[in-house]
Amino acid sequence: MSLPTNVGVYGGGRMGAGIAHAFLSAGASVTVIEADDTAVSAAEERIGANLAKAAERGALAESVDQVRSRLTVAPDPVALAGCGLVVEAVPEVVELKTRVLTRIEEFASEAVLATNTSSLSVDQLATGLARPERFLGLHFFNPVPASELVEIVVGAKTAADLVTEAQGWVAALSKTAITVTDSPGFASSRLGVAIALEAMRMLEDGVASAEDIDTAMTLGYKHPMGPLRTTDVVGLDVRLAIAEHLSREVGARFEPPAILREKIAAGHLGRKTGQGFYTW
């Protein structure tokens, strides 16, 4: 199944830029919405840099200029008119996502809406939408261009034909889809966070160093990256938010360990600040 000709992405941060990159590389025209002119410039620079790196690796079928000619970055969501799909990629805050999704629906009334949430309830995010049957989760993974997985999250009101359509889109992006029902943490975040939190507890208890805990998973279980290094890449603050959500929804086994809160309080958020469980 082919992709929509025009795809919107609301939010041009690390994830939004990566999602835009994936659709651009697959031949779609992409419109990214950002908050203001400063954020627009930053998003353009971020996406351009990602495309240039992809070209250096031989991962683009076209020149960077050809791909960029299909990119629009704007501060006004009116630019989303005519999009067949719009992916919301703003921070993991229910109120913010709900407000953004309602706004997207206002300007792109015919589009399929998707959220890139990694753990929030799709059904909860759909409560303010006029067409919840045309809404689902498309959980991309960081870094999006290199990641092979997209988690399709099906809400209670998501139309069955939309799920099939979304599976085709993921295949058109040369990625693999897994399909899960709306539940706390879905499949990927729930498993990933469970392993990461236990790794943190082991580090806290002095069982082994961060390097050795990670090596146990990379060499022993063939994970491409250990849980503590992955946490640094994702962001300790992001992991904390997901863990707190899962703790409320699933139970105390997801209660964040003290070491995670302490590092965040010290400003050690992982790779983006230069310090987390590792020094970057």
HUPETA-V989102 format. One record per residue. N is the residue number from 1. PSI is psi in whole degrees, -180 to 180 (NA if undefined). BURIAL is 1 if it has 24 or more other ideal C-beta (glycine too) atoms within 12 Angstrom, else 0. Layout:
BEGIN
n:N psi:PSI burial:BURIAL
n:N psi:PSI burial:BURIAL
END
This chain:
BEGIN
n:1 psi:135 burial:0
n:2 psi:161 burial:0
n:3 psi:159 burial:1
n:4 psi:146 burial:1
n:5 psi:-40 burial:0
n:6 psi:124 burial:1
n:7 psi:137 burial:1
n:8 psi:148 burial:1
n:9 psi:120 burial:1
n:10 psi:103 burial:1
n:11 psi:121 burial:1
n:12 psi:28 burial:1
n:13 psi:-160 burial:1
n:14 psi:-48 burial:1
n:15 psi:-45 burial:1
n:16 psi:-41 burial:1
n:17 psi:-39 burial:1
n:18 psi:-40 burial:1
n:19 psi:-44 burial:1
n:20 psi:-45 burial:1
n:21 psi:-46 burial:1
n:22 psi:-45 burial:1
n:23 psi:-39 burial:1
n:24 psi:-45 burial:1
n:25 psi:-28 burial:1
n:26 psi:1 burial:1
n:27 psi:-1 burial:1
n:28 psi:157 burial:1
n:29 psi:136 burial:1
n:30 psi:133 burial:1
n:31 psi:120 burial:1
n:32 psi:132 burial:1
n:33 psi:128 burial:1
n:34 psi:172 burial:1
n:35 psi:-39 burial:1
n:36 psi:-179 burial:0
n:37 psi:-36 burial:0
n:38 psi:-46 burial:0
n:39 psi:-33 burial:1
n:40 psi:-48 burial:1
n:41 psi:-41 burial:0
n:42 psi:-41 burial:1
n:43 psi:-42 burial:1
n:44 psi:-44 burial:1
n:45 psi:-42 burial:0
n:46 psi:-48 burial:1
n:47 psi:-41 burial:1
n:48 psi:-42 burial:1
n:49 psi:-40 burial:0
n:50 psi:-42 burial:1
n:51 psi:-39 burial:1
n:52 psi:-42 burial:0
n:53 psi:-40 burial:0
n:54 psi:-40 burial:1
n:55 psi:-39 burial:1
n:56 psi:-33 burial:0
n:57 psi:-4 burial:0
n:58 psi:24 burial:0
n:59 psi:5 burial:0
n:60 psi:134 burial:1
n:61 psi:-15 burial:0
n:62 psi:175 burial:0
n:63 psi:160 burial:0
n:64 psi:-41 burial:1
n:65 psi:-40 burial:0
n:66 psi:-43 burial:0
n:67 psi:-45 burial:1
n:68 psi:-24 burial:1
n:69 psi:-17 burial:0
n:70 psi:6 burial:1
n:71 psi:132 burial:1
n:72 psi:132 burial:1
n:73 psi:125 burial:1
n:74 psi:156 burial:1
n:75 psi:-7 burial:1
n:76 psi:120 burial:0
n:77 psi:-8 burial:1
n:78 psi:-23 burial:0
n:79 psi:-12 burial:1
n:80 psi:-10 burial:1
n:81 psi:132 burial:0
n:82 psi:-7 burial:0
n:83 psi:141 burial:1
n:84 psi:-22 burial:1
n:85 psi:136 burial:1
n:86 psi:126 burial:1
n:87 psi:123 burial:1
n:88 psi:130 burial:1
n:89 psi:54 burial:1
n:90 psi:170 burial:1
n:91 psi:159 burial:1
n:92 psi:68 burial:1
n:93 psi:120 burial:0
n:94 psi:-48 burial:1
n:95 psi:-40 burial:0
n:96 psi:-48 burial:0
n:97 psi:-42 burial:1
n:98 psi:-44 burial:1
n:99 psi:-43 burial:0
n:100 psi:-43 burial:1
n:101 psi:-41 burial:1
n:102 psi:-39 burial:1
n:103 psi:-41 burial:1
n:104 psi:-45 burial:1
n:105 psi:-32 burial:1
n:106 psi:-39 burial:0
n:107 psi:-19 burial:1
n:108 psi:66 burial:1
n:109 psi:-21 burial:0
n:110 psi:-4 burial:0
n:111 psi:151 burial:1
n:112 psi:136 burial:1
n:113 psi:139 burial:1
n:114 psi:147 burial:1
n:115 psi:141 burial:1
n:116 psi:17 burial:1
n:117 psi:144 burial:1
n:118 psi:-8 burial:1
n:119 psi:-18 burial:1
n:120 psi:152 burial:1
n:121 psi:124 burial:1
n:122 psi:-39 burial:1
n:123 psi:-39 burial:1
n:124 psi:-41 burial:1
n:125 psi:-22 burial:1
n:126 psi:-8 burial:1
n:127 psi:-30 burial:0
n:128 psi:5 burial:0
n:129 psi:144 burial:1
n:130 psi:-26 burial:0
n:131 psi:69 burial:1
n:132 psi:-20 burial:1
n:133 psi:-16 burial:0
n:134 psi:31 burial:1
n:135 psi:139 burial:1
n:136 psi:176 burial:1
n:137 psi:136 burial:1
n:138 psi:93 burial:1
n:139 psi:102 burial:1
n:140 psi:161 burial:1
n:141 psi:151 burial:1
n:142 psi:131 burial:1
n:143 psi:133 burial:1
n:144 psi:-48 burial:1
n:145 psi:-36 burial:1
n:146 psi:-22 burial:0
n:147 psi:142 burial:1
n:148 psi:-6 burial:0
n:149 psi:142 burial:1
n:150 psi:129 burial:1
n:151 psi:115 burial:1
n:152 psi:122 burial:1
n:153 psi:121 burial:1
n:154 psi:118 burial:1
n:155 psi:170 burial:1
n:156 psi:-30 burial:0
n:157 psi:2 burial:0
n:158 psi:129 burial:1
n:159 psi:141 burial:0
n:160 psi:-38 burial:0
n:161 psi:-26 burial:0
n:162 psi:-37 burial:1
n:163 psi:-46 burial:1
n:164 psi:-43 burial:0
n:165 psi:-45 burial:1
n:166 psi:-38 burial:1
n:167 psi:-37 burial:1
n:168 psi:-39 burial:0
n:169 psi:-43 burial:1
n:170 psi:-42 burial:1
n:171 psi:-38 burial:0
n:172 psi:-23 burial:1
n:173 psi:3 burial:1
n:174 psi:37 burial:0
n:175 psi:170 burial:1
n:176 psi:134 burial:0
n:177 psi:141 burial:1
n:178 psi:147 burial:1
n:179 psi:125 burial:1
n:180 psi:154 burial:1
n:181 psi:157 burial:0
n:182 psi:115 burial:1
n:183 psi:158 burial:1
n:184 psi:121 burial:1
n:185 psi:-2 burial:1
n:186 psi:-142 burial:1
n:187 psi:-47 burial:1
n:188 psi:-50 burial:1
n:189 psi:-38 burial:1
n:190 psi:-46 burial:1
n:191 psi:-45 burial:1
n:192 psi:-42 burial:1
n:193 psi:-37 burial:1
n:194 psi:-45 burial:1
n:195 psi:-43 burial:1
n:196 psi:-43 burial:1
n:197 psi:-39 burial:1
n:198 psi:-37 burial:1
n:199 psi:-40 burial:1
n:200 psi:-42 burial:1
n:201 psi:-39 burial:1
n:202 psi:-41 burial:1
n:203 psi:-42 burial:1
n:204 psi:-39 burial:0
n:205 psi:-3 burial:0
n:206 psi:22 burial:0
n:207 psi:-43 burial:0
n:208 psi:170 burial:0
n:209 psi:164 burial:0
n:210 psi:-42 burial:1
n:211 psi:-43 burial:0
n:212 psi:-35 burial:0
n:213 psi:-45 burial:1
n:214 psi:-40 burial:1
n:215 psi:-33 burial:0
n:216 psi:-36 burial:1
n:217 psi:-35 burial:1
n:218 psi:-42 burial:0
n:219 psi:-36 burial:0
n:220 psi:-35 burial:0
n:221 psi:6 burial:0
n:222 psi:27 burial:0
n:223 psi:139 burial:0
n:224 psi:-24 burial:0
n:225 psi:142 burial:1
n:226 psi:162 burial:1
n:227 psi:-30 burial:1
n:228 psi:-41 burial:1
n:229 psi:-39 burial:1
n:230 psi:-41 burial:1
n:231 psi:-40 burial:1
n:232 psi:-41 burial:1
n:233 psi:-45 burial:1
n:234 psi:-40 burial:1
n:235 psi:125 burial:1
n:236 psi:-34 burial:1
n:237 psi:-36 burial:1
n:238 psi:-44 burial:1
n:239 psi:-41 burial:1
n:240 psi:-45 burial:1
n:241 psi:-42 burial:1
n:242 psi:-43 burial:1
n:243 psi:-42 burial:1
n:244 psi:-41 burial:1
n:245 psi:-46 burial:1
n:246 psi:-34 burial:1
n:247 psi:-41 burial:1
n:248 psi:-39 burial:0
n:249 psi:-34 burial:1
n:250 psi:-39 burial:1
n:251 psi:177 burial:0
n:252 psi:-17 burial:0
n:253 psi:-15 burial:0
n:254 psi:12 burial:1
n:255 psi:125 burial:0
n:256 psi:135 burial:1
n:257 psi:158 burial:1
n:258 psi:-36 burial:0
n:259 psi:-34 burial:1
n:260 psi:-47 burial:1
n:261 psi:-38 burial:0
n:262 psi:-42 burial:0
n:263 psi:-41 burial:1
n:264 psi:-41 burial:1
n:265 psi:-30 burial:0
n:266 psi:-1 burial:0
n:267 psi:12 burial:0
n:268 psi:93 burial:1
n:269 psi:4 burial:1
n:270 psi:-151 burial:1
n:271 psi:-37 burial:1
n:272 psi:-20 burial:0
n:273 psi:-1 burial:0
n:274 psi:-8 burial:0
n:275 psi:133 burial:0
n:276 psi:-119 burial:1
n:277 psi:-16 burial:1
n:278 psi:164 burial:1
n:279 psi:128 burial:0
n:280 psi:NA burial:0
END
